[in-house]
Amino acid sequence: MHSIPERVSELFGSSGNSFLISLYFLAPIKEELLYRGFLLNRLCTIVGFWPAAIVSSAIFALGHRNPFSAFLSGIWLSTLYSPTLGGSLVFPIMIHMIHNITSNMLSLPKGFFF
């Protein structure tokens, strides 16, 4: 039996652990800071919340494997970030991390864990 880091290293080489850290933790922080913290905030001052959420989510979706799903996730993450809920990026970042972890775990090759 191999541990998860060993299996990741088998699939991605010696950079496997760095890849997972980046995918699961750094990417959500970077993306939420950029798309919600910066872009959504700027657009809100110009066009209001919902148009800003739609535009920022559409741009967010362009860099993902499943743009439709990413767009819907972007709308949801925008509402979690909205000023009516305090305007904190903590919840969108946490949800984004959980989403990346679970969706990637579900798409791993058969036998990845055992």
FENMO-V515279 format. One record per residue. N is the residue number from 1. RES is the residue in three letters. SS is DSSP state (h for helix, s for strand, l for the rest). PHI is phi in whole degrees, 0 to 359 (NA if undefined). PSI is psi in whole degrees, -180 to 180 (999 if undefined). Layout:
BEGIN
n={N;N}
res={RES;RES}
ss={SS;SS}
phi={PHI;PHI}
psi={PSI;PSI}
END
This chain:
BEGIN
n={1;2;3;4;5;6;7;8;9;10;11;12;13;14;15;16;17;18;19;20;21;22;23;24;25;26;27;28;29;30;31;32;33;34;35;36;37;38;39;40;41;42;43;44;45;46;47;48;49;50;51;52;53;54;55;56;57;58;59;60;61;62;63;64;65;66;67;68;69;70;71;72;73;74;75;76;77;78;79;80;81;82;83;84;85;86;87;88;89;90;91;92;93;94;95;96;97;98;99;100;101;102;103;104;105;106;107;108;109;110;111;112;113;114}
res={MET;HIS;SER;ILE;PRO;GLU;ARG;VAL;SER;GLU;LEU;PHE;GLY;SER;SER;GLY;ASN;SER;PHE;LEU;ILE;SER;LEU;TYR;PHE;LEU;ALA;PRO;ILE;LYS;GLU;GLU;LEU;LEU;TYR;ARG;GLY;PHE;LEU;LEU;ASN;ARG;LEU;CYS;THR;ILE;VAL;GLY;PHE;TRP;PRO;ALA;ALA;ILE;VAL;SER;SER;ALA;ILE;PHE;ALA;LEU;GLY;HIS;ARG;ASN;PRO;PHE;SER;ALA;PHE;LEU;SER;GLY;ILE;TRP;LEU;SER;THR;LEU;TYR;SER;PRO;THR;LEU;GLY;GLY;SER;LEU;VAL;PHE;PRO;ILE;MET;ILE;HIS;MET;ILE;HIS;ASN;ILE;THR;SER;ASN;MET;LEU;SER;LEU;PRO;LYS;GLY;PHE;PHE;PHE}
ss={l;l;l;h;h;h;h;h;h;h;h;h;h;h;h;h;h;h;h;h;h;h;h;h;h;h;h;h;h;h;h;h;h;h;h;h;h;h;h;h;h;h;h;h;h;h;h;l;h;h;h;h;h;h;h;h;h;h;h;h;h;l;l;l;l;l;h;h;h;h;h;h;h;h;h;h;h;h;h;h;h;l;h;h;h;l;l;l;l;h;h;h;h;h;h;h;h;h;h;h;h;h;h;h;h;h;l;l;l;l;l;l;l;l}
phi={NA;252;283;302;301;294;293;296;298;297;281;248;82;293;271;302;294;296;299;295;300;295;295;276;240;284;300;299;296;299;293;292;298;286;280;263;296;259;296;299;302;297;294;301;290;262;240;94;295;294;299;295;295;294;294;295;290;294;293;302;293;298;262;237;298;242;300;295;297;295;298;297;298;299;297;297;296;295;292;295;274;309;303;293;256;104;65;264;276;300;294;300;295;297;296;298;298;299;299;299;296;292;293;284;295;288;259;290;300;302;85;299;271;231}
psi={138;148;165;-47;-35;-41;-39;-43;-36;-41;-40;3;-164;-16;10;-45;-39;-39;-47;-43;-44;-47;-47;-30;-48;-41;-47;-38;-48;-47;-41;-38;-42;-56;-37;-52;-39;-64;-50;-44;-48;-47;-34;-38;-20;-48;-3;171;-56;-45;-38;-40;-41;-47;-47;-35;-36;-42;-41;-41;-28;-26;19;157;-39;90;-37;-47;-42;-37;-48;-41;-40;-41;-47;-45;-34;-42;-33;-31;-17;150;-26;-21;15;-10;30;140;-3;-50;-47;-39;-45;-46;-41;-43;-47;-43;-48;-43;-51;-43;-36;-33;-37;-22;8;154;151;135;7;-41;-26;999}
END
